[in-house]
């Protein structure tokens, strides 16, 4: 059974705000509010995979301290741009 699109978005938003570190909570909540509704199913798959990564790595990728792995490079770029535009 496949998950309804609206349920998936709610679940991903919840996972975005319950990360474990306050910094990533704040970054991913802002990103999810700004962009999740516009992402394709394939992009949501990528975002869901990103949410499985640990917060220390995510923060280093988003902050530009370390280059993200290739599978996440475009998504991390989108997060940086979205968060940067929201400030």
C-alpha positions as CSV (number, residue, x, y, z in Angstrom):
1,X,0.0,0.0,0.0
2,X,1.4,3.4,-0.9
3,X,1.3,6.4,1.3
4,X,-0.9,9.3,0.4
5,X,1.0,12.4,-0.8
6,X,-0.4,14.6,1.9
7,X,0.5,12.1,4.6
8,X,4.0,11.8,3.3
9,X,4.4,15.5,3.4
10,X,3.2,15.6,7.0
11,X,5.6,12.8,8.0
12,X,8.6,14.5,6.3
13,X,7.8,17.8,7.9
14,X,7.7,16.1,11.3
15,X,11.0,14.4,10.6
16,X,12.4,17.8,9.6
17,X,11.6,19.3,13.0
18,X,12.6,16.4,15.2
19,X,16.2,16.0,14.2
20,X,18.2,16.0,17.4
21,X,20.1,19.2,17.1
22,X,18.5,22.6,17.3
23,X,20.5,23.9,14.3
24,X,19.3,21.3,11.9
25,X,15.7,21.5,13.3
26,X,15.6,25.2,12.5
27,X,17.2,24.8,9.0
28,X,15.1,21.8,7.9
29,X,11.8,23.2,9.3
30,X,12.3,26.4,7.3
31,X,13.2,24.4,4.2
32,X,10.3,22.0,4.5
33,X,7.8,24.8,5.0
34,X,9.2,26.7,2.0
35,X,9.8,23.8,-0.5
36,X,8.2,20.4,0.3
37,X,4.9,21.2,-1.5
38,X,6.8,21.9,-4.7
39,X,9.0,18.9,-4.8
40,X,8.4,16.0,-7.2
41,X,8.1,12.5,-5.8
42,X,11.7,11.8,-6.9
43,X,12.9,14.9,-5.1
44,X,10.9,13.8,-2.0
45,X,12.7,10.5,-2.2
46,X,16.0,12.3,-2.1
47,X,14.9,14.5,0.8
48,X,13.7,11.5,2.7
49,X,17.1,9.8,2.1
50,X,18.8,13.0,3.3
51,X,16.8,12.9,6.5
52,X,18.4,9.6,7.3
53,X,21.9,11.2,7.5
54,X,23.2,12.3,10.8
55,X,22.9,15.9,11.9
56,X,26.6,16.5,12.3
57,X,27.2,15.6,8.6
58,X,24.1,17.5,7.5
59,X,25.2,20.7,9.3
60,X,28.6,20.6,7.8
61,X,27.2,20.1,4.3
62,X,24.6,22.8,4.6
63,X,27.0,25.3,6.2
64,X,29.6,24.7,3.5
65,X,32.3,23.3,5.9
66,X,32.4,20.0,3.9
67,X,31.3,19.3,0.4
68,X,28.2,17.1,0.4
69,X,28.3,13.6,-1.3
70,X,27.3,13.8,-4.9
71,X,23.8,12.2,-4.4
72,X,22.9,15.1,-2.1
73,X,24.8,18.0,-3.7
74,X,21.8,19.5,-5.6
75,X,19.5,19.1,-2.7
76,X,22.0,20.7,-0.3
77,X,22.4,23.5,-2.8
78,X,18.6,24.0,-2.8
79,X,18.5,24.0,1.0
80,X,21.3,26.6,1.1
81,X,19.6,28.8,-1.4
82,X,16.2,28.5,0.2
83,X,17.4,29.2,3.7
84,X,19.7,32.0,2.5
85,X,16.7,33.7,0.7
86,X,14.5,33.3,3.8
87,X,16.9,35.2,6.0
